[in-house]
Amino acid sequence: MMIDRYSIALFLVLSFLVGVLDASAGDSDLRYRACVAQCEKTGCVGERCFPHCKFPSDRVAIEGPWYMQEPLYLKWKQWDCHSDCRYNCMIDREKEREALGDGPVKYHGKWPFRRVFGIQEPASVAFSALNLAMHFHGWLSFFILLYYNLPLKQDKKAYYEFASLWHIYGLLSMNSWFWSAVFHSRDVDLTEKLDYSSAVALLGYSLILAILRSFNVRDEAARVMVAAPFLAFVTTHILYLNFYTLDYGWNMKVCKVMGVAHEG
């Protein structure tokens, strides 16, 4: 049962990654591009104007005293003129498409969304939060079962020799869904890298755990020998994504290989 739930979670992680790779017709639309360009010059989309468009993307006020500077809550959310122009132009363009009977299209790799209380993609955040809650409940139930409902060794350790590995798996799963929720609430460079890195770490560790469990590797030295090359590869891949280039295509290939190998 626990393995099935984690497998479903891994599938959902891959689904989120796949969504980013799809082509974006919306941001290639000339009317959308013209709207964004005009907004960045005037600070307005139609009759809606954005006061913080007086501030450049580096958050330094162009002119005016300190009390005219960008509000702290906007700095925290990292909404700036560029992102507000994109968002409002997307909303207006989708209204035009709907009036013409056309379906929605993706913008910058994402389907059209509406902000709710500053949250960029509320539905995705809700699903990620639910998955986080599910994994926390599963990990807590597993912990209670091992240490409160089953007999323990004299050193207070569980008889189940894979217990510590499953604990790490549960923590990595919760970490992955936490950063997924953060990323979908606000898509910036930092949250994107944390989301991708957490998903890759989870997939890599799940592959290691699947191998150790399938071959019933119980000796600690043997476990280290089996896990070492996989840990080295996953660590190198995460460093590559974070400090060299966030290559979506290469990352998807790596995740697919690890996912298929894990399921196999």
Backbone as CSV, one residue per row, in Angstrom:
resi,resn,N_x,N_y,N_z,CA_x,CA_y,CA_z,C_x,C_y,C_z
1,MET,0.834,-1.205,0.000,0.000,0.000,0.000,0.866,1.251,0.000
2,MET,1.905,1.264,0.860,2.768,2.437,0.939,3.519,2.649,-0.366
3,ILE,3.992,1.523,-0.963,4.731,1.633,-2.217,3.835,2.172,-3.312
4,ASP,2.559,1.727,-3.335,1.628,2.203,-4.349,1.412,3.698,-4.233
5,ARG,1.268,4.185,-3.012,1.031,5.618,-2.828,2.236,6.432,-3.268
6,TYR,3.425,5.949,-2.941,4.621,6.679,-3.343,4.813,6.632,-4.853
7,SER,4.423,5.528,-5.478,4.533,5.437,-6.938,3.621,6.449,-7.604
8,ILE,2.408,6.603,-7.055,1.486,7.601,-7.588,2.070,8.998,-7.430
9,ALA,2.686,9.241,-6.280,3.289,10.555,-6.043,4.402,10.831,-7.041
10,LEU,5.221,9.820,-7.321,6.298,10.000,-8.288,5.744,10.296,-9.674
11,PHE,4.660,9.630,-10.023,4.033,9.886,-11.322,3.552,11.321,-11.417
12,LEU,2.987,11.839,-10.326,2.508,13.215,-10.333,3.660,14.199,-10.437
13,VAL,4.775,13.879,-9.786,5.949,14.750,-9.905,6.396,14.833,-11.352
14,LEU,6.447,13.678,-12.015,6.833,13.673,-13.423,5.831,14.436,-14.270
15,SER,4.556,14.354,-13.901,3.531,15.073,-14.661,3.751,16.571,-14.585
16,PHE,4.136,17.054,-13.387,4.414,18.476,-13.258,5.602,18.869,-14.135
17,LEU,6.617,17.991,-14.191,7.791,18.312,-14.988,7.466,18.316,-16.473
18,VAL,6.617,17.378,-16.900,6.260,17.307,-18.313,5.544,18.566,-18.751
19,GLY,4.707,19.119,-17.865,3.920,20.292,-18.223,4.764,21.477,-18.606
20,VAL,5.957,21.579,-18.021,6.798,22.733,-18.294,7.417,22.662,-19.679
21,LEU,7.510,21.419,-20.225,8.236,21.248,-21.470,7.399,21.519,-22.710
22,ASP,6.077,21.545,-22.563,5.225,21.703,-23.723,5.442,23.066,-24.369
23,ALA,5.247,23.105,-25.679,5.411,24.360,-26.411,4.363,25.363,-25.959
24,SER,4.741,26.643,-25.994,3.851,27.703,-25.533,3.441,28.569,-26.710
25,ALA,2.196,28.398,-27.133,1.694,29.194,-28.256,1.313,30.595,-27.817
26,GLY,0.900,30.731,-26.555,0.411,32.023,-26.082,1.451,33.111,-26.111
27,ASP,2.664,32.821,-25.614,3.679,33.870,-25.562,4.311,34.131,-26.926
28,SER,3.940,33.321,-27.940,4.384,33.601,-29.311,3.376,34.464,-30.066
29,ASP,2.218,34.657,-29.459,1.157,35.451,-30.086,1.591,36.914,-30.190
30,LEU,1.492,37.477,-31.383,1.945,38.853,-31.605,1.128,39.859,-30.796
31,ARG,-0.167,39.618,-30.652,-1.005,40.541,-29.879,-0.603,40.516,-28.400
32,TYR,-0.291,39.342,-27.902,0.157,39.228,-26.508,1.490,39.946,-26.319
33,ARG,2.409,39.740,-27.240,3.719,40.381,-27.134,3.607,41.898,-27.212
34,ALA,2.750,42.368,-28.098,2.564,43.814,-28.227,1.969,44.393,-26.948
35,CYS,1.048,43.654,-26.346,0.432,44.095,-25.093,1.475,44.211,-23.987
36,VAL,2.337,43.206,-23.867,3.369,43.221,-22.828,4.341,44.372,-23.060
37,ALA,4.754,44.553,-24.304,5.698,45.635,-24.616,5.098,46.999,-24.299
38,GLN,3.831,47.193,-24.654,3.165,48.461,-24.378,3.004,48.683,-22.879
39,CYS,2.670,47.623,-22.170,2.484,47.723,-20.719,3.781,48.110,-20.029
40,GLU,4.886,47.536,-20.463,6.164,47.841,-19.827,6.607,49.274,-20.093
41,LYS,6.071,49.876,-21.141,6.380,51.281,-21.423,5.476,52.225,-20.644
42,THR,4.177,51.880,-20.591,3.193,52.792,-19.994,2.797,52.411,-18.576
43,GLY,3.010,51.142,-18.206,2.583,50.681,-16.887,1.108,50.364,-16.822
44,CYS,0.447,50.251,-17.967,-0.999,50.017,-17.987,-1.368,48.949,-19.012
45,VAL,-2.412,48.190,-18.679,-3.056,47.278,-19.618,-4.517,47.686,-19.658
46,GLY,-4.908,48.307,-20.752,-6.253,48.862,-20.814,-6.391,49.987,-19.811
47,GLU,-7.383,49.868,-18.930,-7.597,50.883,-17.902,-6.916,50.524,-16.588
48,ARG,-6.280,49.374,-16.536,-5.601,48.937,-15.312,-4.139,49.371,-15.356
49,CYS,-3.738,50.152,-14.372,-2.358,50.608,-14.283,-1.738,50.091,-12.993
50,PHE,-0.436,49.890,-13.018,0.270,49.277,-11.903,1.293,50.258,-11.351
51,PRO,1.060,50.761,-10.134,1.968,51.765,-9.565,3.413,51.296,-9.490
52,HIS,3.630,50.004,-9.194,5.008,49.548,-9.045,5.708,49.379,-10.388
53,CYS,5.033,49.699,-11.501,5.736,49.724,-12.783,6.673,50.924,-12.860
54,LYS,6.610,51.802,-11.858,7.567,52.902,-11.781,8.919,52.416,-11.296
55,PHE,8.970,51.152,-10.892,10.197,50.587,-10.349,10.760,49.577,-11.331
56,PRO,12.051,49.601,-11.564,12.670,48.618,-12.456,12.724,47.253,-11.798
57,SER,13.111,46.246,-12.579,13.117,44.877,-12.078,14.148,44.645,-10.988
58,ASP,15.144,45.559,-10.848,16.136,45.361,-9.795,15.682,45.947,-8.465
59,ARG,14.395,46.376,-8.396,13.758,46.815,-7.160,14.276,48.156,-6.640
60,VAL,14.982,48.933,-7.447,15.470,50.238,-7.022,14.567,51.307,-7.605
61,ALA,14.084,52.191,-6.769,13.160,53.212,-7.241,13.844,54.149,-8.220
62,ILE,13.115,54.496,-9.285,13.667,55.416,-10.269,13.731,56.820,-9.684
63,GLU,12.692,57.203,-8.979,12.678,58.524,-8.377,11.707,58.511,-7.208
64,GLY,11.794,59.519,-6.357,10.862,59.624,-5.245,11.500,59.227,-3.928
65,PRO,10.913,59.678,-2.802,11.445,59.384,-1.471,11.208,57.930,-1.083
66,TRP,11.700,57.544,0.117,11.653,56.147,0.546,10.233,55.622,0.658
67,TYR,9.275,56.498,1.060,7.912,56.015,1.248,7.194,55.769,-0.080
68,MET,7.833,56.146,-1.188,7.263,55.851,-2.499,7.835,54.564,-3.090
69,GLN,8.768,53.944,-2.354,9.378,52.741,-2.888,8.401,51.572,-2.832
70,GLU,8.761,50.523,-3.534,7.875,49.379,-3.687,7.530,48.772,-2.331
71,PRO,6.251,48.453,-2.071,5.849,47.881,-0.783,6.564,46.569,-0.495
72,LEU,6.749,46.285,0.802,7.465,45.080,1.200,6.758,43.815,0.736
73,TYR,5.414,43.814,0.782,4.713,42.589,0.407,4.889,42.282,-1.076
74,LEU,5.095,43.326,-1.890,5.361,43.089,-3.302,6.774,42.552,-3.500
75,LYS,7.712,43.055,-2.695,9.070,42.534,-2.775,9.096,41.069,-2.372
76,TRP,8.333,40.725,-1.317,8.316,39.343,-0.839,7.737,38.416,-1.896
77,LYS,6.663,38.849,-2.557,6.050,38.025,-3.594,6.822,38.093,-4.906
78,GLN,7.721,39.078,-5.018,8.510,39.299,-6.224,7.634,39.609,-7.437
79,TRP,6.455,40.208,-7.201,5.702,40.723,-8.335,6.395,41.996,-8.795
80,ASP,6.626,42.120,-10.052,7.209,43.331,-10.590,6.420,43.739,-11.826
81,CYS,6.845,44.811,-12.441,6.123,45.327,-13.599,6.055,44.276,-14.706
82,HIS,7.150,43.594,-14.935,7.211,42.604,-16.011,6.208,41.473,-15.781
83,SER,6.177,40.931,-14.561,5.274,39.812,-14.287,3.816,40.252,-14.291
84,ASP,3.545,41.463,-13.784,2.168,41.959,-13.805,1.695,42.223,-15.232
85,CYS,2.576,42.730,-16.068,2.211,42.963,-17.469,1.913,41.641,-18.168
86,ARG,2.753,40.658,-17.946,2.518,39.337,-18.536,1.175,38.764,-18.088
87,TYR,0.934,38.856,-16.791,-0.281,38.260,-16.231,-1.532,38.919,-16.796
88,ASN,-1.583,40.236,-16.763,-2.785,40.933,-17.205,-2.974,40.853,-18.717
89,CYS,-1.884,40.846,-19.465,-2.004,40.663,-20.915,-2.502,39.258,-21.236
90,MET,-2.060,38.279,-20.459,-2.538,36.912,-20.643,-4.044,36.831,-20.386
91,ILE,-4.496,37.456,-19.301,-5.922,37.431,-18.967,-6.742,38.084,-20.078
92,ASP,-6.307,39.254,-20.544,-7.043,39.949,-21.604,-7.032,39.159,-22.908
93,ARG,-5.889,38.584,-23.235,-5.795,37.831,-24.490,-6.681,36.591,-24.451
94,GLU,-6.770,35.948,-23.301,-7.622,34.765,-23.183,-9.103,35.137,-23.278
95,LYS,-9.460,36.315,-22.772,-10.840,36.779,-22.925,-11.168,36.993,-24.398
96,GLU,-10.214,37.551,-25.131,-10.418,37.760,-26.565,-10.550,36.423,-27.291
97,ARG,-9.717,35.465,-26.925,-9.776,34.148,-27.560,-11.096,33.449,-27.248
98,GLU,-11.552,33.596,-26.013,-12.823,32.976,-25.627,-13.989,33.580,-26.405
99,ALA,-13.941,34.903,-26.605,-15.000,35.571,-27.367,-15.030,35.097,-28.818
100,LEU,-13.868,34.707,-29.337,-13.787,34.215,-30.713,-14.067,32.718,-30.810
101,GLY,-14.294,32.089,-29.663,-14.566,30.656,-29.656,-13.324,29.788,-29.659
102,ASP,-12.168,30.387,-29.412,-10.917,29.624,-29.375,-10.643,29.128,-27.960
103,GLY,-9.974,28.003,-27.868,-9.631,27.433,-26.573,-8.401,28.089,-25.974
104,PRO,-8.125,27.825,-24.716,-6.950,28.411,-24.056,-5.653,27.820,-24.597
105,VAL,-4.596,28.594,-24.511,-3.264,28.143,-24.913,-2.296,28.422,-23.765
106,LYS,-1.147,27.792,-23.825,-0.155,27.977,-22.773,0.650,29.256,-22.986
107,TYR,1.061,29.835,-21.863,1.921,31.013,-21.867,3.160,30.691,-21.038
108,HIS,4.310,30.742,-21.690,5.580,30.473,-21.009,5.553,29.117,-20.307
109,GLY,4.992,28.126,-21.000,4.995,26.764,-20.484,3.890,26.433,-19.512
110,LYS,2.964,27.372,-19.269,1.906,27.129,-18.288,0.550,27.487,-18.876
111,TRP,-0.471,26.757,-18.424,-1.826,27.101,-18.819,-2.245,28.397,-18.135
112,PRO,-3.185,29.125,-18.711,-3.643,30.376,-18.082,-4.129,30.138,-16.655
113,PHE,-3.796,31.029,-15.775,-4.165,30.903,-14.369,-4.626,32.257,-13.853
114,ARG,-5.324,32.223,-12.741,-5.737,33.449,-12.062,-5.153,33.455,-10.661
115,ARG,-4.568,34.569,-10.299,-4.000,34.683,-8.963,-5.114,34.737,-7.921
116,VAL,-4.895,34.049,-6.825,-5.833,34.065,-5.707,-5.036,34.366,-4.445
117,PHE,-5.266,35.536,-3.856,-4.534,35.978,-2.663,-3.023,35.914,-2.895
118,GLY,-2.603,36.308,-4.082,-1.177,36.331,-4.383,-0.601,34.995,-4.799
119,ILE,-1.423,33.941,-4.815,-0.947,32.613,-5.212,-1.094,32.477,-6.721
120,GLN,-0.026,32.072,-7.366,0.007,32.075,-8.823,-0.860,30.973,-9.426
121,GLU,-0.750,29.760,-8.915,-1.526,28.632,-9.439,-2.208,27.919,-8.272
122,PRO,-3.345,28.431,-7.824,-3.976,27.896,-6.607,-4.345,26.424,-6.692
123,ALA,-4.801,25.952,-7.852,-5.181,24.539,-7.969,-3.965,23.631,-7.782
124,SER,-2.859,23.972,-8.439,-1.643,23.168,-8.306,-1.103,23.215,-6.883
125,VAL,-1.193,24.388,-6.263,-0.751,24.512,-4.872,-1.602,23.630,-3.970
126,ALA,-2.911,23.624,-4.212,-3.816,22.815,-3.393,-3.507,21.326,-3.536
127,PHE,-3.293,20.869,-4.774,-2.983,19.455,-4.987,-1.635,19.086,-4.367
128,SER,-0.661,19.976,-4.486,0.644,19.709,-3.878,0.529,19.651,-2.361
129,ALA,-0.260,20.563,-1.791,-0.453,20.568,-0.340,-1.168,19.301,0.125
130,LEU,-2.142,18.842,-0.656,-2.845,17.604,-0.306,-1.900,16.405,-0.365
131,ASN,-1.043,16.375,-1.376,-0.060,15.294,-1.458,0.926,15.361,-0.299
132,LEU,1.307,16.572,0.077,2.188,16.734,1.232,1.516,16.198,2.493
133,ALA,0.242,16.537,2.679,-0.494,16.058,3.849,-0.628,14.536,3.833
134,MET,-0.884,13.973,2.648,-1.017,12.521,2.525,0.283,11.817,2.900
135,HIS,1.400,12.354,2.410,2.687,11.731,2.707,3.069,11.902,4.174
136,PHE,2.717,13.031,4.748,2.986,13.213,6.178,2.182,12.208,7.000
137,HIS,0.924,12.026,6.627,0.080,11.059,7.332,0.643,9.645,7.185
138,GLY,1.089,9.299,5.970,1.659,7.974,5.749,2.939,7.759,6.540
139,TRP,3.814,8.779,6.531,5.075,8.659,7.276,4.817,8.568,8.777
140,LEU,3.886,9.374,9.288,3.575,9.356,10.719,2.962,8.017,11.122
141,SER,2.085,7.479,10.282,1.479,6.176,10.572,2.542,5.085,10.602
142,PHE,3.479,5.157,9.668,4.573,4.184,9.618,5.442,4.285,10.873
143,PHE,5.718,5.507,11.299,6.532,5.736,12.495,5.840,5.173,13.738
144,ILE,4.557,5.456,13.879,3.797,4.972,15.045,3.717,3.452,15.043
145,LEU,3.515,2.874,13.857,3.435,1.416,13.756,4.732,0.762,14.215
146,LEU,5.865,1.303,13.765,7.153,0.692,14.079,7.532,0.832,15.547
147,TYR,7.360,2.029,16.088,7.931,2.321,17.398,6.930,2.277,18.553
148,TYR,5.652,2.121,18.244,4.663,2.086,19.316,3.763,0.852,19.267
149,ASN,3.584,0.273,18.101,2.679,-0.869,17.980,3.391,-2.197,17.778
150,LEU,4.670,-2.165,17.427,5.440,-3.383,17.207,6.576,-3.469,18.223
151,PRO,7.013,-4.678,18.551,8.126,-4.819,19.506,9.423,-4.256,18.931
152,LEU,10.290,-3.771,19.825,11.565,-3.183,19.431,12.718,-4.021,19.967
153,LYS,13.884,-3.813,19.382,15.086,-4.460,19.886,15.481,-3.827,21.221
154,GLN,16.466,-4.397,21.868,16.908,-3.867,23.156,17.485,-2.460,23.029
155,ASP,18.045,-2.135,21.870,18.593,-0.793,21.660,17.538,0.179,21.133
156,LYS,16.255,-0.208,21.235,15.112,0.625,20.840,15.003,0.831,19.331
157,LYS,15.689,0.002,18.571,15.575,0.076,17.121,14.538,-0.921,16.626
158,ALA,13.956,-0.617,15.468,12.930,-1.494,14.912,13.558,-2.765,14.358
159,TYR,12.801,-3.848,14.398,13.276,-5.098,13.818,13.329,-5.016,12.290
160,TYR,12.468,-4.198,11.725,12.421,-4.062,10.264,13.685,-3.352,9.796
161,GLU,14.511,-4.043,9.026,15.841,-3.538,8.687,15.830,-2.425,7.643
162,PHE,14.700,-2.218,6.992,14.615,-1.153,5.999,13.889,0.083,6.544
163,ALA,13.664,0.115,7.847,12.896,1.212,8.444,13.547,2.566,8.202
164,SER,14.859,2.657,8.442,15.540,3.948,8.292,15.497,4.435,6.847
165,LEU,15.582,3.500,5.898,15.525,3.882,4.485,14.151,4.434,4.128
166,TRP,13.097,3.839,4.681,11.748,4.341,4.411,11.509,5.691,5.079
167,HIS,12.132,5.910,6.238,12.011,7.224,6.880,12.609,8.311,5.983
168,ILE,13.784,8.030,5.439,14.421,9.001,4.542,13.547,9.232,3.312
169,TYR,12.970,8.150,2.805,12.092,8.265,1.637,10.898,9.166,1.940
170,GLY,10.304,8.968,3.115,9.164,9.797,3.492,9.534,11.263,3.617
171,LEU,10.693,11.545,4.201,11.135,12.931,4.359,11.420,13.577,3.004
172,LEU,12.047,12.824,2.098,12.308,13.357,0.761,11.008,13.604,-0.001
173,SER,10.030,12.739,0.184,8.734,12.918,-0.478,8.046,14.180,0.021
174,MET,8.037,14.361,1.343,7.409,15.560,1.902,8.148,16.816,1.461
175,ASN,9.472,16.739,1.411,10.258,17.881,0.949,9.921,18.226,-0.498
176,SER,9.765,17.195,-1.336,9.460,17.422,-2.746,8.103,18.095,-2.922
177,TRP,7.093,17.624,-2.204,5.762,18.216,-2.351,5.685,19.599,-1.725
178,PHE,6.488,19.841,-0.688,6.523,21.179,-0.100,7.031,22.193,-1.118
179,TRP,8.158,21.865,-1.770,8.717,22.805,-2.738,7.876,22.877,-4.004
180,SER,7.135,21.813,-4.300,6.193,21.882,-5.417,5.111,22.914,-5.129
181,ALA,4.602,22.909,-3.893,3.581,23.891,-3.513,4.141,25.308,-3.563
182,VAL,5.369,25.476,-3.076,5.993,26.804,-3.091,6.207,27.275,-4.525
183,PHE,6.691,26.379,-5.377,6.969,26.735,-6.769,5.701,27.154,-7.500
184,HIS,4.607,26.430,-7.279,3.368,26.766,-7.977,2.675,27.989,-7.372
185,SER,3.060,28.347,-6.153,2.510,29.582,-5.592,3.233,30.798,-6.152
186,ARG,4.518,30.636,-6.469,5.271,31.738,-7.086,6.439,31.166,-7.862
187,ASP,6.360,31.261,-9.167,7.366,30.705,-10.063,8.481,31.718,-10.280
188,VAL,9.569,31.564,-9.528,10.776,32.362,-9.742,11.941,31.389,-9.880
189,ASP,13.100,31.914,-10.206,14.254,31.059,-10.479,14.589,30.164,-9.286
190,LEU,14.572,30.720,-8.080,14.942,29.948,-6.893,13.949,28.826,-6.625
191,THR,12.644,29.148,-6.642,11.647,28.119,-6.338,11.611,27.049,-7.424
192,GLU,11.869,27.442,-8.668,11.903,26.461,-9.756,13.042,25.465,-9.545
193,LYS,14.215,25.972,-9.204,15.358,25.082,-9.002,15.165,24.183,-7.788
194,LEU,14.576,24.721,-6.728,14.320,23.900,-5.546,13.299,22.808,-5.845
195,ASP,12.285,23.142,-6.638,11.275,22.156,-7.005,11.887,21.046,-7.850
196,TYR,12.640,21.422,-8.867,13.260,20.427,-9.744,14.282,19.584,-8.983
197,SER,15.094,20.232,-8.165,16.121,19.505,-7.420,15.494,18.505,-6.457
198,SER,14.420,18.913,-5.792,13.747,18.019,-4.850,13.136,16.824,-5.565
199,ALA,12.548,17.066,-6.734,11.947,15.971,-7.498,13.014,14.990,-7.975
200,VAL,14.140,15.510,-8.450,15.226,14.643,-8.912,15.794,13.830,-7.745
201,ALA,15.974,14.480,-6.600,16.487,13.771,-5.423,15.540,12.647,-5.011
202,LEU,14.247,12.911,-5.061,13.260,11.890,-4.704,13.300,10.720,-5.681
203,LEU,13.355,11.015,-6.970,13.405,9.950,-7.972,14.683,9.123,-7.838
204,GLY,15.803,9.810,-7.629,17.068,9.095,-7.485,17.077,8.189,-6.270
205,TYR,16.581,8.706,-5.161,16.566,7.893,-3.945,15.575,6.741,-4.066
206,SER,14.451,6.974,-4.730,13.469,5.896,-4.903,14.057,4.758,-5.728
207,LEU,14.903,5.100,-6.700,15.561,4.068,-7.496,16.527,3.257,-6.631
208,ILE,17.296,3.956,-5.805,18.216,3.265,-4.896,17.445,2.340,-3.961
209,LEU,16.373,2.855,-3.385,15.578,2.063,-2.448,14.949,0.856,-3.136
210,ALA,14.494,1.045,-4.370,13.893,-0.069,-5.108,14.911,-1.186,-5.335
211,ILE,16.145,-0.800,-5.665,17.193,-1.802,-5.891,17.532,-2.531,-4.594
212,LEU,17.723,-1.773,-3.521,18.070,-2.383,-2.237,16.964,-3.307,-1.745
213,ARG,15.725,-2.875,-1.940,14.597,-3.676,-1.468,14.375,-4.901,-2.353
214,SER,14.524,-4.736,-3.656,14.287,-5.847,-4.582,15.295,-6.975,-4.382
215,PHE,16.556,-6.596,-4.139,17.603,-7.602,-3.958,17.865,-7.908,-2.485
216,ASN,17.025,-7.331,-1.624,17.095,-7.616,-0.185,18.508,-7.391,0.362
217,VAL,19.079,-6.240,0.021,20.431,-5.907,0.475,20.351,-5.430,1.923
218,ARG,20.902,-6.216,2.840,20.804,-5.902,4.261,22.127,-5.428,4.861
219,ASP,23.233,-5.820,4.281,24.537,-5.434,4.802,24.797,-3.952,4.522
220,GLU,25.224,-3.214,5.546,25.421,-1.768,5.414,26.492,-1.433,4.380
221,ALA,27.582,-2.181,4.378,28.656,-1.913,3.418,28.177,-2.140,1.988
222,ALA,27.398,-3.184,1.789,26.866,-3.468,0.455,25.893,-2.378,0.022
223,ARG,25.105,-1.885,0.956,24.169,-0.799,0.632,24.923,0.445,0.163
224,VAL,26.014,0.753,0.854,26.808,1.926,0.480,27.396,1.750,-0.914
225,MET,27.898,0.555,-1.203,28.497,0.296,-2.510,27.462,0.405,-3.629
226,VAL,26.246,-0.056,-3.362,25.188,0.026,-4.372,24.728,1.469,-4.565
227,ALA,24.577,2.185,-3.462,24.012,3.534,-3.527,24.999,4.583,-4.026
228,ALA,26.292,4.382,-3.789,27.297,5.411,-4.073,27.258,5.932,-5.510
229,PRO,27.288,5.067,-6.533,27.283,5.608,-7.904,26.001,6.361,-8.248
230,PHE,24.872,5.893,-7.728,23.607,6.589,-7.993,23.577,7.947,-7.295
231,LEU,24.059,7.981,-6.055,24.117,9.248,-5.328,25.042,10.237,-6.027
232,ALA,26.160,9.738,-6.532,27.101,10.610,-7.234,26.464,11.190,-8.496
233,PHE,25.744,10.340,-9.236,25.104,10.813,-10.468,24.011,11.833,-10.170
234,VAL,23.146,11.520,-9.199,22.042,12.425,-8.872,22.578,13.760,-8.356
235,THR,23.601,13.710,-7.513,24.197,14.944,-6.990,24.791,15.783,-8.114
236,THR,25.504,15.126,-9.028,26.092,15.838,-10.165,25.012,16.455,-11.040
237,HIS,23.931,15.714,-11.249,22.830,16.219,-12.079,22.172,17.440,-11.434
238,ILE,21.965,17.388,-10.134,21.355,18.525,-9.434,22.273,19.749,-9.492
239,LEU,23.567,19.537,-9.306,24.516,20.649,-9.405,24.532,21.225,-10.818
240,TYR,24.415,20.356,-11.811,24.369,20.801,-13.211,23.157,21.694,-13.452
241,LEU,22.000,21.280,-12.941,20.776,22.062,-13.136,20.838,23.406,-12.425
242,ASN,21.455,23.432,-11.256,21.442,24.644,-10.440,22.544,25.633,-10.788
243,PHE,23.700,25.129,-11.194,24.846,26.026,-11.349,25.394,26.108,-12.771
244,TYR,24.872,25.272,-13.670,25.314,25.374,-15.061,24.161,25.832,-15.941
245,THR,23.202,24.969,-16.169,22.023,25.368,-16.941,20.848,24.473,-16.586
246,LEU,19.682,25.068,-16.482,18.469,24.305,-16.188,17.925,23.770,-17.509
247,ASP,18.512,22.670,-17.949,18.178,22.058,-19.236,16.954,21.166,-19.050
248,TYR,15.783,21.662,-19.474,14.543,20.923,-19.260,14.533,19.589,-20.006
249,GLY,15.028,19.604,-21.236,15.020,18.383,-22.037,15.884,17.294,-21.428
250,TRP,17.104,17.654,-21.046,18.011,16.676,-20.437,17.459,16.195,-19.101
251,ASN,16.905,17.103,-18.325,16.346,16.717,-17.031,15.190,15.737,-17.206
252,MET,14.359,15.960,-18.217,13.242,15.048,-18.451,13.738,13.660,-18.830
253,LYS,14.794,13.588,-19.637,15.350,12.288,-20.014,15.869,11.549,-18.784
254,VAL,16.571,12.270,-17.927,17.106,11.660,-16.711,15.972,11.157,-15.819
255,CYS,14.942,11.983,-15.652,13.818,11.596,-14.794,13.055,10.409,-15.371
256,LYS,12.892,10.386,-16.686,12.199,9.262,-17.317,12.967,7.964,-17.114
257,VAL,14.276,8.016,-17.307,15.092,6.808,-17.142,15.005,6.302,-15.703
258,MET,15.140,7.206,-14.736,15.071,6.787,-13.337,13.681,6.278,-12.984
259,GLY,12.644,6.939,-13.517,11.283,6.510,-13.232,10.976,5.141,-13.807
260,VAL,11.380,4.911,-15.059,11.148,3.609,-15.694,11.948,2.519,-14.987
261,ALA,13.202,2.822,-14.636,14.034,1.844,-13.936,13.441,1.506,-12.572
262,HIS,12.892,2.514,-11.906,12.282,2.295,-10.594,11.055,1.405,-10.703
263,GLU,10.210,1.665,-11.700,8.998,0.872,-11.867,9.315,-0.537,-12.350
264,GLY,10.436,-0.656,-13.097,10.807,-1.973,-13.604,11.278,-2.890,-12.497
